[in-house]
Amino acid sequence: MFADIDYFDTNYAKGGCLVSLVYGFLFVVTMVCLMKEQYIYAAIAFAGLFLFFIFNKVRLLFKKGGSLLHDTKKQENIKHTLDEIDHFLKDNPKWGARVYETPAEMRLLITHRLMNPNDEEVSLFFNKMNVDEVYSLMCKNQQCFRARVSPKPWRMDMSKHISPRSGTWPIKEEYMATRQKWLDEYEHKAKDYASCRFIQAMGNHDIDDKVYKVIELHYDLSKANSGLKIA
């Protein structure tokens, strides 16, 4: 059983997609006004474009300081959650867990036996650990425990989404080159990132044989022991 504990993810808040939309909107407004010879409105739109450019540059300058505050708060949350896990495992000595750091916060992998999303003890554990509600709902709806093993694009400074968007299939031939270009860039950048970082094993160290295979696969795919930056 995997369990994701997400407090916040300010990396997404950098707003790569929103910034692009604002730039595009202001540029289109400027061009339309010029085409209609509405030069005053064009000048206003262009001034807005310039001011937004300055604003975005200043925002990025402060981003480093904001990241430091985020990291400090995140470490406090991790310490608190480790204490909560420790208390739970002392009350449930048969349970074992492996703990990972993720960009949003933490991931737990329960190791003493296989579990089903519909098990009552799973719901109790999720509630006790304040597991992300959306994650919990998806586990029940899809009848599996999800664990992302690849870095997210925007955390690697890829502001553009894959095109066509994921979920579109089959891909039309005229879009394949653009899509492949995005995939090539993603694969190139992903080599330098892991999706999580192993912190420690806790509780019962007897691991179910089938769970052990999951641990090995998760390590290989997520690069949890690589020491790479997590994304």
Wavefront OBJ file of the C-alpha trace (Angstrom):
o trace
v 0.000 0.000 0.000
v 1.222 3.466 -0.953
v -0.027 6.599 0.798
v 0.685 10.194 -0.251
v 0.726 12.970 2.336
v 0.676 16.338 0.516
v 0.674 19.600 2.456
v 1.422 22.003 -0.364
v 3.424 22.313 -3.561
v 4.632 25.838 -4.223
v 6.646 24.653 -7.216
v 3.483 24.584 -9.256
v 2.624 28.082 -8.058
v 5.419 29.528 -10.124
v 2.700 29.845 -12.729
v 4.446 28.903 -15.952
v 1.170 28.267 -17.787
v -0.606 31.332 -16.361
v 2.317 33.590 -17.265
v 2.247 32.315 -20.840
v -1.503 32.957 -21.087
v -1.159 36.529 -19.825
v 1.694 37.277 -22.229
v -0.299 35.802 -25.107
v -3.476 37.700 -24.221
v -1.735 41.075 -23.956
v 0.170 40.482 -27.191
v -3.010 39.576 -29.091
v -4.830 42.644 -27.724
v -1.921 44.861 -28.791
v -1.877 43.445 -32.326
v -5.659 43.662 -32.731
v -5.638 47.310 -31.639
v -2.839 48.098 -34.097
v -4.712 46.395 -36.942
v -7.789 48.479 -36.132
v -5.620 51.623 -35.879
v -6.662 52.105 -32.260
v -3.208 53.301 -31.293
v -4.070 54.586 -27.817
v -5.478 51.223 -26.782
v -2.544 49.486 -28.444
v -0.151 51.645 -26.421
v -2.028 50.806 -23.202
v -1.919 47.078 -23.976
v 1.776 47.259 -24.835
v 2.464 49.125 -21.582
v 0.608 46.368 -19.733
v 2.742 43.786 -21.519
v 5.927 45.610 -20.491
v 4.804 46.037 -16.865
v 3.843 42.379 -16.630
v 7.282 41.469 -17.966
v 8.910 43.556 -15.195
v 6.557 42.077 -12.580
v 7.413 38.533 -13.628
v 11.152 39.228 -13.464
v 10.810 40.643 -9.934
v 8.673 37.656 -8.911
v 11.376 35.268 -10.082
v 14.005 37.187 -8.104
v 12.005 36.622 -4.920
v 11.292 32.999 -5.815
v 14.549 31.768 -4.264
v 13.735 33.327 -0.915
v 10.232 31.885 -1.034
v 11.651 28.456 -1.788
v 13.840 28.633 1.319
v 10.801 29.386 3.477
v 8.943 26.539 1.821
v 11.810 24.126 2.486
v 11.938 25.108 6.163
v 8.191 24.583 6.593
v 8.361 21.340 4.674
v 11.054 19.924 6.957
v 8.944 20.856 9.985
v 5.971 19.022 8.452
v 8.096 15.969 7.686
v 9.368 15.819 11.278
v 5.804 16.101 12.590
v 4.587 13.361 10.245
v 7.470 11.051 11.195
v 6.416 11.446 14.826
v 2.824 10.590 13.881
v 3.968 7.509 11.955
v 6.127 6.420 14.881
v 3.179 6.694 17.266
v 0.946 4.715 14.916
v 3.509 1.946 14.445
v 4.039 1.614 18.189
v 0.282 1.114 18.563
v 0.304 -1.331 15.622
v 3.539 -3.344 15.974
v 2.732 -5.683 13.070
v 2.890 -2.758 10.631
v 6.018 -1.734 8.763
v 6.570 1.327 6.581
v 9.142 2.881 4.294
v 9.094 6.659 4.192
v 9.976 8.860 1.210
v 10.203 12.598 0.648
v 8.304 13.929 -2.377
v 8.198 17.485 -3.793
v 4.798 18.016 -2.153
v 5.705 16.308 1.124
v 5.858 12.561 1.857
v 5.051 9.088 0.546
v 4.572 5.977 2.652
v 4.905 2.381 1.496
v 3.406 -0.162 3.906
v 5.519 -3.304 3.814
v 4.225 -5.966 6.228
v 1.521 -7.276 3.869
v -0.509 -6.539 0.752
v -3.665 -4.471 1.205
v -6.844 -3.597 -0.649
v -8.118 -0.005 -1.007
v -11.465 -1.140 0.408
v -9.935 -2.526 3.621
v -11.270 -0.775 6.711
v -7.782 -0.498 8.204
v -6.647 1.330 5.064
v -9.284 4.021 5.602
v -8.358 4.262 9.278
v -4.679 4.622 8.404
v -5.380 7.226 5.706
v -7.431 9.285 8.170
v -4.834 8.964 10.911
v -2.028 10.104 8.600
v -4.079 12.882 6.946
v -3.537 11.320 3.534
v -4.485 13.578 0.638
v -8.259 13.252 0.117
v -8.048 13.235 -3.677
v -5.396 10.503 -3.531
v -7.580 8.429 -1.184
v -10.608 8.787 -3.469
v -8.606 7.833 -6.570
v -7.273 4.713 -4.837
v -10.819 3.532 -4.141
v -12.179 4.488 -7.563
v -9.314 2.809 -9.439
v -8.892 -0.066 -6.965
v -5.141 0.402 -6.654
v -2.565 2.417 -4.747
v -0.983 5.057 -6.939
v 2.675 6.092 -6.808
v 4.109 8.529 -9.361
v 7.593 7.412 -10.427
v 8.450 10.089 -13.020
v 9.233 13.793 -12.408
v 6.540 16.339 -13.169
v 7.411 18.612 -16.122
v 6.753 21.992 -14.472
v 9.071 21.067 -11.602
v 11.851 20.740 -14.180
v 11.122 24.234 -15.590
v 9.125 22.919 -18.540
v 6.351 25.505 -18.849
v 4.751 23.977 -21.935
v 2.315 21.074 -21.644
v 2.574 18.057 -23.893
v 0.634 18.584 -27.115
v -1.898 17.207 -27.772
v -2.728 17.005 -24.062
v -2.462 13.651 -22.286
v -5.567 11.513 -22.725
v -5.780 12.294 -26.436
v -5.350 9.108 -28.454
v -4.633 8.223 -31.153
v -2.389 11.161 -32.043
v -2.878 12.633 -35.511
v 0.137 12.358 -37.760
v 0.543 16.137 -38.102
v 1.036 16.465 -34.326
v 3.534 13.638 -33.869
v 6.654 15.731 -34.539
v 5.631 18.388 -31.976
v 4.733 15.721 -29.449
v 8.001 13.841 -29.957
v 9.994 17.059 -29.547
v 8.330 17.637 -26.164
v 8.963 14.016 -25.121
v 12.621 14.247 -26.128
v 13.059 17.392 -24.017
v 11.258 15.760 -21.093
v 13.360 12.583 -21.215
v 16.559 14.637 -21.438
v 15.702 16.719 -18.368
v 14.213 13.813 -16.393
v 17.603 12.081 -16.296
v 18.712 14.631 -13.697
v 15.711 14.217 -11.391
v 14.097 11.649 -9.106
v 10.409 11.571 -8.183
v 11.066 10.919 -4.481
v 13.858 10.395 -1.929
v 14.077 7.517 0.545
v 14.167 8.727 4.177
v 13.966 5.660 6.405
v 12.287 2.329 7.204
v 10.121 2.239 10.326
v 8.268 -0.300 12.429
v 8.220 -4.025 11.655
v 11.125 -4.866 9.321
v 9.608 -8.180 8.152
v 8.629 -7.505 4.541
v 6.026 -9.451 2.585
v 7.664 -11.186 -0.416
v 5.291 -9.587 -2.933
v 5.718 -6.161 -1.346
v 9.498 -6.573 -1.588
v 9.174 -6.824 -5.385
v 7.174 -3.589 -5.360
v 9.907 -1.907 -3.283
v 12.575 -2.896 -5.802
v 10.510 -1.752 -8.791
v 9.666 1.526 -7.065
v 13.349 2.174 -6.313
v 14.367 1.533 -9.919
v 11.676 3.705 -11.488
v 11.556 6.575 -8.979
v 15.365 6.781 -8.425
v 14.615 7.098 -4.710
v 18.210 6.263 -3.718
v 19.964 8.256 -6.458
v 20.550 11.454 -4.510
v 19.137 13.461 -7.420
v 16.948 16.514 -6.950
v 13.303 15.481 -6.591
v 10.646 16.744 -8.966
l 1 2 3 4 5 6 7 8 9 10 11 12 13 14 15 16 17 18 19 20 21 22 23 24 25 26 27 28 29 30 31 32 33 34 35 36 37 38 39 40 41 42 43 44 45 46 47 48 49 50 51 52 53 54 55 56 57 58 59 60 61 62 63 64 65 66 67 68 69 70 71 72 73 74 75 76 77 78 79 80 81 82 83 84 85 86 87 88 89 90 91 92 93 94 95 96 97 98 99 100 101 102 103 104 105 106 107 108 109 110 111 112 113 114 115 116 117 118 119 120 121 122 123 124 125 126 127 128 129 130 131 132 133 134 135 136 137 138 139 140 141 142 143 144 145 146 147 148 149 150 151 152 153 154 155 156 157 158 159 160 161 162 163 164 165 166 167 168 169 170 171 172 173 174 175 176 177 178 179 180 181 182 183 184 185 186 187 188 189 190 191 192 193 194 195 196 197 198 199 200 201 202 203 204 205 206 207 208 209 210 211 212 213 214 215 216 217 218 219 220 221 222 223 224 225 226 227 228 229 230 231
